[in-house]
Amino acid sequence: MATRTSTRRPRDSGGAGRARKSRQYLVDERGRPTAIVLPLGEYEKLVEAAEQRDDIRHLEEAKKVRGKPISLEELEARLRVRGKLR
Protein backbone atom coordinates (compact mmCIF):
# COMPACT_ATOMS: atom_id res chain seq x y z
CA MET A 1 0.00 0.00 0.00
CA ALA A 2 1.76 3.09 -1.21
CA THR A 3 1.14 6.37 0.53
CA ARG A 4 1.93 9.90 -0.45
CA THR A 5 1.69 13.19 1.37
CA SER A 6 -0.62 15.99 0.52
CA THR A 7 -1.07 19.37 2.13
CA ARG A 8 -4.62 19.72 0.84
CA ARG A 9 -7.67 18.66 2.81
CA PRO A 10 -8.80 15.15 2.00
CA ARG A 11 -11.82 15.22 -0.28
CA ASP A 12 -13.91 12.88 1.87
CA SER A 13 -13.15 14.53 5.22
CA GLY A 14 -16.68 15.93 5.50
CA GLY A 15 -17.57 18.91 7.63
CA ALA A 16 -16.32 22.45 7.45
CA GLY A 17 -13.19 22.08 9.57
CA ARG A 18 -10.24 24.38 9.17
CA ALA A 19 -7.34 22.96 7.23
CA ARG A 20 -4.04 24.41 8.30
CA LYS A 21 -1.23 24.60 5.83
CA SER A 22 1.12 22.94 8.31
CA ARG A 23 -0.91 19.71 8.40
CA GLN A 24 -0.04 16.98 5.97
CA TYR A 25 -2.29 14.08 5.10
CA LEU A 26 -1.09 10.63 4.13
CA VAL A 27 -3.40 9.17 1.53
CA ASP A 28 -3.66 5.81 -0.18
CA GLU A 29 -3.57 5.12 -3.90
CA ARG A 30 -7.17 6.27 -4.27
CA GLY A 31 -6.61 9.54 -2.46
CA ARG A 32 -8.35 8.44 0.75
CA PRO A 33 -6.78 9.83 3.92
CA THR A 34 -5.02 7.26 6.08
CA ALA A 35 -3.12 9.45 8.56
CA ILE A 36 -2.26 13.05 9.39
CA VAL A 37 1.08 14.65 10.21
CA LEU A 38 0.89 17.53 12.72
CA PRO A 39 3.52 19.95 13.92
CA LEU A 40 4.88 18.83 17.29
CA GLY A 41 3.51 21.89 19.09
CA GLU A 42 -0.01 21.25 17.83
CA TYR A 43 0.24 17.58 18.85
CA GLU A 44 1.41 18.55 22.35
CA LYS A 45 -1.55 20.94 22.72
CA LEU A 46 -3.94 18.14 21.76
CA VAL A 47 -2.36 15.77 24.28
CA GLU A 48 -2.53 18.41 27.04
CA ALA A 49 -6.21 19.10 26.28
CA ALA A 50 -7.00 15.37 26.41
CA GLU A 51 -5.17 15.01 29.74
CA GLN A 52 -7.05 17.98 31.19
CA ARG A 53 -10.34 16.50 30.03
CA ASP A 54 -9.43 13.20 31.76
CA ASP A 55 -8.49 15.06 34.94
CA ILE A 56 -11.86 16.84 34.96
CA ARG A 57 -13.70 13.56 34.37
CA HIS A 58 -11.84 11.89 37.25
CA LEU A 59 -12.57 14.85 39.51
CA GLU A 60 -16.28 14.68 38.68
CA GLU A 61 -16.30 10.93 39.41
CA ALA A 62 -14.52 11.52 42.73
CA LYS A 63 -17.12 14.12 43.72
CA LYS A 64 -19.85 11.49 43.36
CA VAL A 65 -18.24 9.28 46.02
CA ARG A 66 -19.89 9.82 49.36
CA GLY A 67 -18.00 9.89 52.59
CA LYS A 68 -15.50 11.93 54.48
CA PRO A 69 -12.27 12.79 52.63
CA ILE A 70 -9.14 11.20 54.07
CA SER A 71 -5.50 12.16 53.88
CA LEU A 72 -2.95 10.35 51.76
CA GLU A 73 -1.33 9.02 54.93
CA GLU A 74 -4.67 7.55 56.10
CA LEU A 75 -5.25 5.95 52.70
CA GLU A 76 -1.77 4.39 52.75
CA ALA A 77 -2.35 3.06 56.27
CA ARG A 78 -5.65 1.46 55.25
CA LEU A 79 -4.07 -0.11 52.18
CA ARG A 80 -1.22 -1.52 54.27
CA VAL A 81 -3.70 -3.13 56.69
CA ARG A 82 -5.45 -4.76 53.71
CA GLY A 83 -2.14 -5.96 52.30
CA LYS A 84 -2.51 -3.83 49.18
CA LEU A 85 0.51 -1.63 49.93
CA ARG A 86 3.88 -2.42 51.45
C-alpha positions as CSV (number, residue, x, y, z in Angstrom):
1,M,0.0,0.0,0.0
2,A,1.8,3.1,-1.2
3,T,1.1,6.4,0.5
4,R,1.9,9.9,-0.5
5,T,1.7,13.2,1.4
6,S,-0.6,16.0,0.5
7,T,-1.1,19.4,2.1
8,R,-4.6,19.7,0.8
9,R,-7.7,18.7,2.8
10,P,-8.8,15.2,2.0
11,R,-11.8,15.2,-0.3
12,D,-13.9,12.9,1.9
13,S,-13.2,14.5,5.2
14,G,-16.7,15.9,5.5
15,G,-17.6,18.9,7.6
16,A,-16.3,22.4,7.5
17,G,-13.2,22.1,9.6
18,R,-10.2,24.4,9.2
19,A,-7.3,23.0,7.2
20,R,-4.0,24.4,8.3
21,K,-1.2,24.6,5.8
22,S,1.1,22.9,8.3
23,R,-0.9,19.7,8.4
24,Q,0.0,17.0,6.0
25,Y,-2.3,14.1,5.1
26,L,-1.1,10.6,4.1
27,V,-3.4,9.2,1.5
28,D,-3.7,5.8,-0.2
29,E,-3.6,5.1,-3.9
30,R,-7.2,6.3,-4.3
31,G,-6.6,9.5,-2.5
32,R,-8.4,8.4,0.7
33,P,-6.8,9.8,3.9
34,T,-5.0,7.3,6.1
35,A,-3.1,9.5,8.6
36,I,-2.3,13.0,9.4
37,V,1.1,14.6,10.2
38,L,0.9,17.5,12.7
39,P,3.5,19.9,13.9
40,L,4.9,18.8,17.3
41,G,3.5,21.9,19.1
42,E,0.0,21.3,17.8
43,Y,0.2,17.6,18.8
44,E,1.4,18.5,22.4
45,K,-1.6,20.9,22.7
46,L,-3.9,18.1,21.8
47,V,-2.4,15.8,24.3
48,E,-2.5,18.4,27.0
49,A,-6.2,19.1,26.3
50,A,-7.0,15.4,26.4
51,E,-5.2,15.0,29.7
52,Q,-7.0,18.0,31.2
53,R,-10.3,16.5,30.0
54,D,-9.4,13.2,31.8
55,D,-8.5,15.1,34.9
56,I,-11.9,16.8,35.0
57,R,-13.7,13.6,34.4
58,H,-11.8,11.9,37.3
59,L,-12.6,14.9,39.5
60,E,-16.3,14.7,38.7
61,E,-16.3,10.9,39.4
62,A,-14.5,11.5,42.7
63,K,-17.1,14.1,43.7
64,K,-19.8,11.5,43.4
65,V,-18.2,9.3,46.0
66,R,-19.9,9.8,49.4
67,G,-18.0,9.9,52.6
68,K,-15.5,11.9,54.5
69,P,-12.3,12.8,52.6
70,I,-9.1,11.2,54.1
71,S,-5.5,12.2,53.9
72,L,-3.0,10.3,51.8
73,E,-1.3,9.0,54.9
74,E,-4.7,7.5,56.1
75,L,-5.2,5.9,52.7
76,E,-1.8,4.4,52.8
77,A,-2.3,3.1,56.3
78,R,-5.7,1.5,55.2
79,L,-4.1,-0.1,52.2
80,R,-1.2,-1.5,54.3
81,V,-3.7,-3.1,56.7
82,R,-5.5,-4.8,53.7
83,G,-2.1,-6.0,52.3
84,K,-2.5,-3.8,49.2
85,L,0.5,-1.6,49.9
86,R,3.9,-2.4,51.5
